[in-house]
Amino acid sequence: MTRKQRYQFVIDYFEKHDPHAETELIYDDDPYELLVAVILSAQCTDKRVNMTTPAIFEKYPDVHSLSKARFSDLFPLIKSISYPNNKTKHLIGMAKAVIENFNGKIPMTREELIQLPGVGRKTANVITSVIDRQPNMAVDTHVMRVSKRIGLVSRSASTPFAIEKELVSNIPVQYIHKAHHWLILHGRYICVARTPKCEVCGIRPVCKFFQTHVKNKQTGT
């Protein structure tokens, strides 16, 4: 099977079984709310973030109010999140930068977003692909694991950026904005880290991991 055929199978599968894949972070169709949630989600579960953001948005409903927040007031709202000290500083710094450098409007290009405190390439790719459906691919640990196991990227692709480049170059542009969600959700619920649930995975026919680690083991080859 060629890589092109493998990609086509995977895309066809997800288009049929999860055509409306989207982020599990809860936000009110507002770039500001999504940006806050994504910054908080670094090395933290979406479930925990979703439990935390309502209180933040109630007290700081927009970027203007957040830019005026004091560390001592914001920190208690996110202390249950991983790395609360840094993330408190990042959120306030992000809001101030949006006010000072972007006229109070969340920028919508990757190049501008990564100028904000707490925003790296992955976060910028999430914001632009979710809000604006730009063909950007956010690569986290789930995407790295799943894309490598299936065989969508080469073994030599060892960094998020290298994996991002390979995925973007092989996925048709109209699917890129949601392909991140396909892969991350598959990694979160099916292709889990320790014991992937291959028995219920519809991608088995083209998955290199299944063919080499599971199927061969089952047949004793």
N, C-alpha and C positions, 0 to 999 in steps of 0.2 A: 504494500500500500504506500502510495506517495504521500508526502506531507500535505499537498493540496487536497487530496481525497480525505485525509484525516480531518483537516479543518472543515471541509464541507459537511462531513458527517456530524461533527460536533455542533456546527452552526444550525444545521437542519434539525438536530435533536432538540436543542434549546429553543429554537423558534417554535417548535411544535409543543413542547412541554412547559416552557416558561417564557412566553412571548412578551410579557409585560414586566420582566424582572426590574426591580428597583431597589434602592437603598433601604435598609431596615431602620435607619436613623429617622426619628420623627421630627418633622419641621413643617412650618406653615407656609410652604411655597415661597419662602423668603430666603434670598441668598445669605443674609445676615445670620439667620437661625441655622441654616445648614453649615455655614462656615464655623460657627461656634461649636456645633455638634461634632464636626469632623476633627477640629483641633482637639477636642476632649477625647475623641475616640482612639487616639494614638496609644497603642498597647493597653487598650481597655475595651471591654465588650460593648457592643451597641446597646444591649439590654441595660447595662449600668448607666450609660450615657443618657438613654431615654428616661431613666428614673431621676436623673439629675437636672436636665435642661428645663423642665417646666418652671422650677423655682427661679432659675436664672432669667428666663424670658419674662417672668412676671415682674421681677424687680428691674430688669434692664431690657425693655421691649425692643430697643433699636440700638444701632451702633453709636448714636449720639449719647444715650444714657450710659452705655457701657464705657465709653471713652472717659467719662467722668467718675467712674467707679474707683473706690479706694480698695487697696489690697485687702485690708482688714474686713471689708464688707463682702467682697466677692469670695474670698478663700473659704469661708464656712459653707458656702453653697456647693463647692466642688471638692471638698476634702475627702470624699469617698472615692474620688476618681484617682487613677494612678498618676503620680508626679504632680500633685496639686499645686505645689509652690510654683513650678515652672509654668504650668498651664494657666494659673492665675495671672502671672506676669505676661504671658503670651496673649491672653485674651484682651487685657487692658491695652497692651502695646499695639495689638492688631487694630483695635477700635480707634485709638489715637492716630495711627498711621492712615487709616481710611479717611478720617476727618481732615487731617492735615495735607495728605497727598492726593486724595481722590475725591475731594469735595463731598465726603460723606456717603459715597456710593461704592458698594463692593465692586472692585474691578472684575472684569470677566475675561481676562487673558491670563494664560499661565505665567507669562513673563512679569506681569504686574502683580499677580497674586503672591508669587514667591518673594516679593519684596516685603511682605507683611510678616511681623513676628509670629513664630509658631507655624508658618506655612511653608512646607517643602513641596517638591515636585508632585508627590503622591496626592497630597491634599489639594493642590491646585488642579490636578487632573480630575479629581472627584467633583470639585465645584463646577468646573467648566463642562464636564460631560453630563452631570445630573441637571444642572440649571439650564444650560444652553445647548445641550446635546452636541457639544463639540466632539470630534473624533479623537479623544484623548483617553489613554488607558492607564488607570491607577493600578499599580502593582504592589500588593501587600504579601504577607506570608502565605495566605490561602492561594492567591493567584500564582505565586511562584511554585508552590507545591503541586497544584493541580495541573498547570501547564507543562511542568516537567514530567509528571507521572504519565499523563496522556501521551506525551510526545509531541506537543505543539511547538516546543522550543528545543534547541540543541542543548546537549550536555554542557557545552562550553559557556552557555549563557548563565553566568553565576551571580550577576547583580540585577537589582530591580530595573535599572535603565536598559541593560542588555536584553532582558526579557520583554520589557515594554516595546523596544524597537522591533523585535521579532514578531510579537503579536500584532502590532499595528501594521507591519508590512505584509502580513498574511490574512488579516481579517478584512473583509470588504468594508469600506468606510461607513456605510449606513448602519453597520452593526457594532462598531467600536464603542459607541457611547454606552451600550448596555452589556457588552461582552464582559466587562469587569464584574458586573453583578452576576452574570451567569457563572463565572468561575469562582467568585468569592462565596456565593451561596452553595455551590456544589461542594466547595471545600469545607464549608461550615457544617453541612448536614449529611453529606454522602462520602466524599473523599477526605475524611477526617485524618488528622496527622498520624495517630498511633495505629488504629485498626480501621482502614478504609472499608466501607460497606459495599464491597464489590458485588455481593449477591443481589443487591437491589439497584445497581448502577446500569443505566441504559447506554452508557458509553463504552461498556466492556468490549464490544466487537472491534473497536479501534484503539483501545488503551494499551500502550506498551507495558505499563506496570502490571496490568492484569495478565497479559500474555506471557510475560517473563517471570513474574513472581507468584502468581496465583494459579493460573491455568497449568503451567508446567509442574508446579508442586502437586496439583491435584492428580495429574496423570503420571507423576513419578518420573518425569523427564528432566 
